[in-house]
Amino acid sequence: MSDAELVFTALAELSTRQIAETMQAKGLIENKIPAKKGGKIAKNARLELEQKTGKKIVNKENFLSIVRKNKKISK
């Protein structure tokens, strides 16, 4: 991950945690709302920085493709 990707990931996590604490969310169902709101905060910040700099934050250099192998079950 690039430095910028780490910063925006941390922003999403921090925002989500603080929103969840404020809402006193408990469990998976209640935490969906803070998770979406925290992610939206980081997304908006990332898009604004990309717009101002003209550079993409997320890049293909550090993307690991998922390799799926079909496993056969022996009987």
C-alpha positions in Angstrom: 0.0 0.0 0.0 1.2 3.5 -0.7 1.4 6.1 2.1 -1.7 7.8 0.8 -3.7 4.6 0.7 -2.7 3.9 4.3 -3.7 7.4 5.4 -7.2 7.1 3.8 -7.7 3.6 5.2 -6.8 4.9 8.7 -9.2 7.8 8.2 -12.0 5.4 7.3 -11.3 3.2 10.4 -11.0 6.2 12.7 -14.2 7.8 11.4 -16.1 4.5 11.6 -14.9 3.9 15.2 -15.8 7.4 16.4 -19.2 7.3 14.7 -19.9 3.9 16.2 -18.9 5.1 19.7 -21.1 8.2 19.4 -24.1 6.1 18.3 -23.2 3.5 20.9 -23.6 0.8 18.2 -23.4 -2.8 19.3 -23.2 -5.8 17.0 -23.0 -6.3 13.3 -26.4 -4.9 12.3 -26.0 -1.6 14.3 -22.4 -1.1 13.1 -23.3 -1.2 9.4 -24.4 2.4 9.6 -21.2 3.8 11.1 -19.2 1.6 8.7 -20.9 3.2 5.7 -20.6 6.7 7.0 -16.9 6.2 7.9 -16.2 4.8 4.5 -18.0 7.7 2.8 -15.9 10.2 4.8 -12.6 8.6 3.5 -14.0 8.3 0.0 -15.0 11.9 -0.2 -11.6 13.0 1.1 -9.8 10.7 -1.4 -11.9 12.0 -4.3 -11.2 15.6 -3.3 -7.5 15.1 -3.1 -7.5 13.3 -6.5 -9.4 16.2 -8.0 -7.0 18.8 -6.6 -3.8 16.9 -7.5 -4.9 15.2 -10.7 -3.4 12.0 -9.5 -5.0 8.7 -8.5 -4.5 7.5 -4.9 -5.2 3.8 -5.6 -2.9 2.4 -8.1 -2.3 -1.0 -9.8 1.3 -1.3 -8.7 0.5 -2.8 -5.3 -2.7 -4.7 -6.3 -2.5 -8.4 -5.7 -4.7 -10.4 -8.0 -6.7 -13.2 -6.5 -5.9 -16.6 -7.8 -8.7 -19.1 -7.3 -8.0 -22.7 -7.5 -10.8 -25.2 -7.9 -10.4 -27.8 -5.3 -11.8 -31.2 -5.9 -13.2 -33.1 -3.0 -12.0 -36.7 -2.9 -14.5 -39.2 -1.6 
